Amino acid sequence: MPRLLALSGSLRARSANGAVLRSALDLFDGAATTADIGALPHFNPDLDGEGATPPPPVAALRTAAAAADALLLVSPEYAHGVPGVLKNALDWLVSSGECVGKPVAVITASPFPTGGDHANAQLRETLRMMSAEVIADACREIPAIGPKIDPATERVTDEPTLADLRTALAHLATAATRPGTATPAAP
Ligand SMILES: Cc1cc2nc3c(=O)[nH]c(=O)nc-3n(C[C@H](O)[C@H](O)[C@H](O)COP(=O)(O)O)c2cc1C
């Protein structure tokens, strides 16, 4: 059973992307966890050099990423860019290598027709630079997200969007279970 680590680029309590993330986790055929990237310190290479002990939230993120067979990033776009909190989380994972060769899906959701396309492209570029395997079939840009969410359940209720998310998550699960991809279980 593949293990998924999901990160949200929004810290907002009633986040639309948080609702998309929850719906995606409901649809994932495997075990899924999330990490609180809002608790991470700002990336500083001085805290990350050889022999340095990473701050505890960084160590926790790295442990969670290492244990996952695949990553899912769900994010809004701010000012045509990636939210700082999510870029910060990725910066902490660049040198430590947990994302190398790991299947990753990027989903952006926006109230606008563009679906967060700038942030989506930027995240994919950063992930490629980190030698992660961006699974194109599992990536989505979701436009006009507002009415597609039920505020009571904080889940996506729009049927075409749910069907598309199901397809995306199936592609990610397939990539996560390919021979040679799955992360060995801890002894
Ligand atoms: C400062 C700021 C900048 C934003 N810039 C963009 C943008 O460039 N593109 C976009 O699609 N949405 C933009 N938005 C709208 C967000 O997509 C919208 O607030 C969204 O609901 C945030 O995601 P969340 O609900 O998951 O927190 C911006 C919002 C804020 C507050």
The ligand as an SDF file (V2000), in Angstrom:
LIG
                    3D

 31 33  0  0  0  0  0  0  0  0999 V2000
   -2.0260   38.5200   -1.5660 C   0  0  0  0  0  0  0  0  0  0  0  0
   -2.8050   37.6140   -2.4900 C   0  0  0  0  0  0  0  0  0  0  0  0
   -2.3520   37.4130   -3.7750 C   0  0  0  0  0  0  0  0  0  0  0  0
   -3.0560   36.5500   -4.6350 C   0  0  0  0  0  0  0  0  0  0  0  0
   -2.5720   36.3290   -5.8850 N   0  0  0  0  0  0  0  0  0  0  0  0
   -3.1910   35.4070   -6.6670 C   0  0  0  0  0  0  0  0  0  0  0  0
   -2.6470   35.0720   -7.9400 C   0  0  0  0  0  0  0  0  0  0  0  0
   -1.6290   35.5710   -8.3850 O   0  0  0  0  0  0  0  0  0  0  0  0
   -3.2880   34.1180   -8.6760 N   0  0  0  0  0  0  0  0  0  0  0  0
   -4.4290   33.4940   -8.2170 C   0  0  0  0  0  0  0  0  0  0  0  0
   -4.9400   32.6240   -8.9130 O   0  0  0  0  0  0  0  0  0  0  0  0
   -4.9740   33.8230   -7.0280 N   0  0  0  0  0  0  0  0  0  0  0  0
   -4.3980   34.7590   -6.2640 C   0  0  0  0  0  0  0  0  0  0  0  0
   -4.9290   35.1010   -5.0470 N   0  0  0  0  0  0  0  0  0  0  0  0
   -6.2060   34.5230   -4.6550 C   0  0  0  0  0  0  0  0  0  0  0  0
   -6.0370   33.1790   -3.9950 C   0  0  0  0  0  0  0  0  0  0  0  0
   -5.9800   32.1960   -4.9970 O   0  0  0  0  0  0  0  0  0  0  0  0
   -7.2680   32.9480   -3.1000 C   0  0  0  0  0  0  0  0  0  0  0  0
   -7.2440   33.8540   -1.9980 O   0  0  0  0  0  0  0  0  0  0  0  0
   -7.3120   31.5210   -2.6000 C   0  0  0  0  0  0  0  0  0  0  0  0
   -8.5480   31.2870   -1.9840 O   0  0  0  0  0  0  0  0  0  0  0  0
   -6.2060   31.2340   -1.6390 C   0  0  0  0  0  0  0  0  0  0  0  0
   -6.1510   29.8580   -1.4200 O   0  0  0  0  0  0  0  0  0  0  0  0
   -6.7240   29.1770   -0.1050 P   0  0  0  0  0  0  0  0  0  0  0  0
   -8.2330   29.3630   -0.1120 O   0  0  0  0  0  0  0  0  0  0  0  0
   -6.3510   27.7420   -0.2410 O   0  0  0  0  0  0  0  0  0  0  0  0
   -6.1050   29.8180    1.1000 O   0  0  0  0  0  0  0  0  0  0  0  0
   -4.2550   35.9470   -4.1840 C   0  0  0  0  0  0  0  0  0  0  0  0
   -4.6890   36.1780   -2.8730 C   0  0  0  0  0  0  0  0  0  0  0  0
   -3.9750   36.9930   -2.0370 C   0  0  0  0  0  0  0  0  0  0  0  0
   -4.4710   37.2090   -0.6260 C   0  0  0  0  0  0  0  0  0  0  0  0
  1  2  1  0
  2  3  1  0
  2 30  2  0
  3  4  2  0
  4  5  1  0
  4 28  1  0
  5  6  2  0
  6  7  1  0
  6 13  1  0
  7  8  2  0
  7  9  1  0
  9 10  1  0
 10 11  2  0
 10 12  1  0
 12 13  2  0
 13 14  1  0
 14 15  1  0
 14 28  1  0
 15 16  1  0
 16 17  1  0
 16 18  1  0
 18 19  1  0
 18 20  1  0
 20 21  1  0
 20 22  1  0
 22 23  1  0
 23 24  1  0
 24 25  2  0
 24 26  1  0
 24 27  1  0
 28 29  2  0
 29 30  1  0
 30 31  1  0
M  END
$$$$
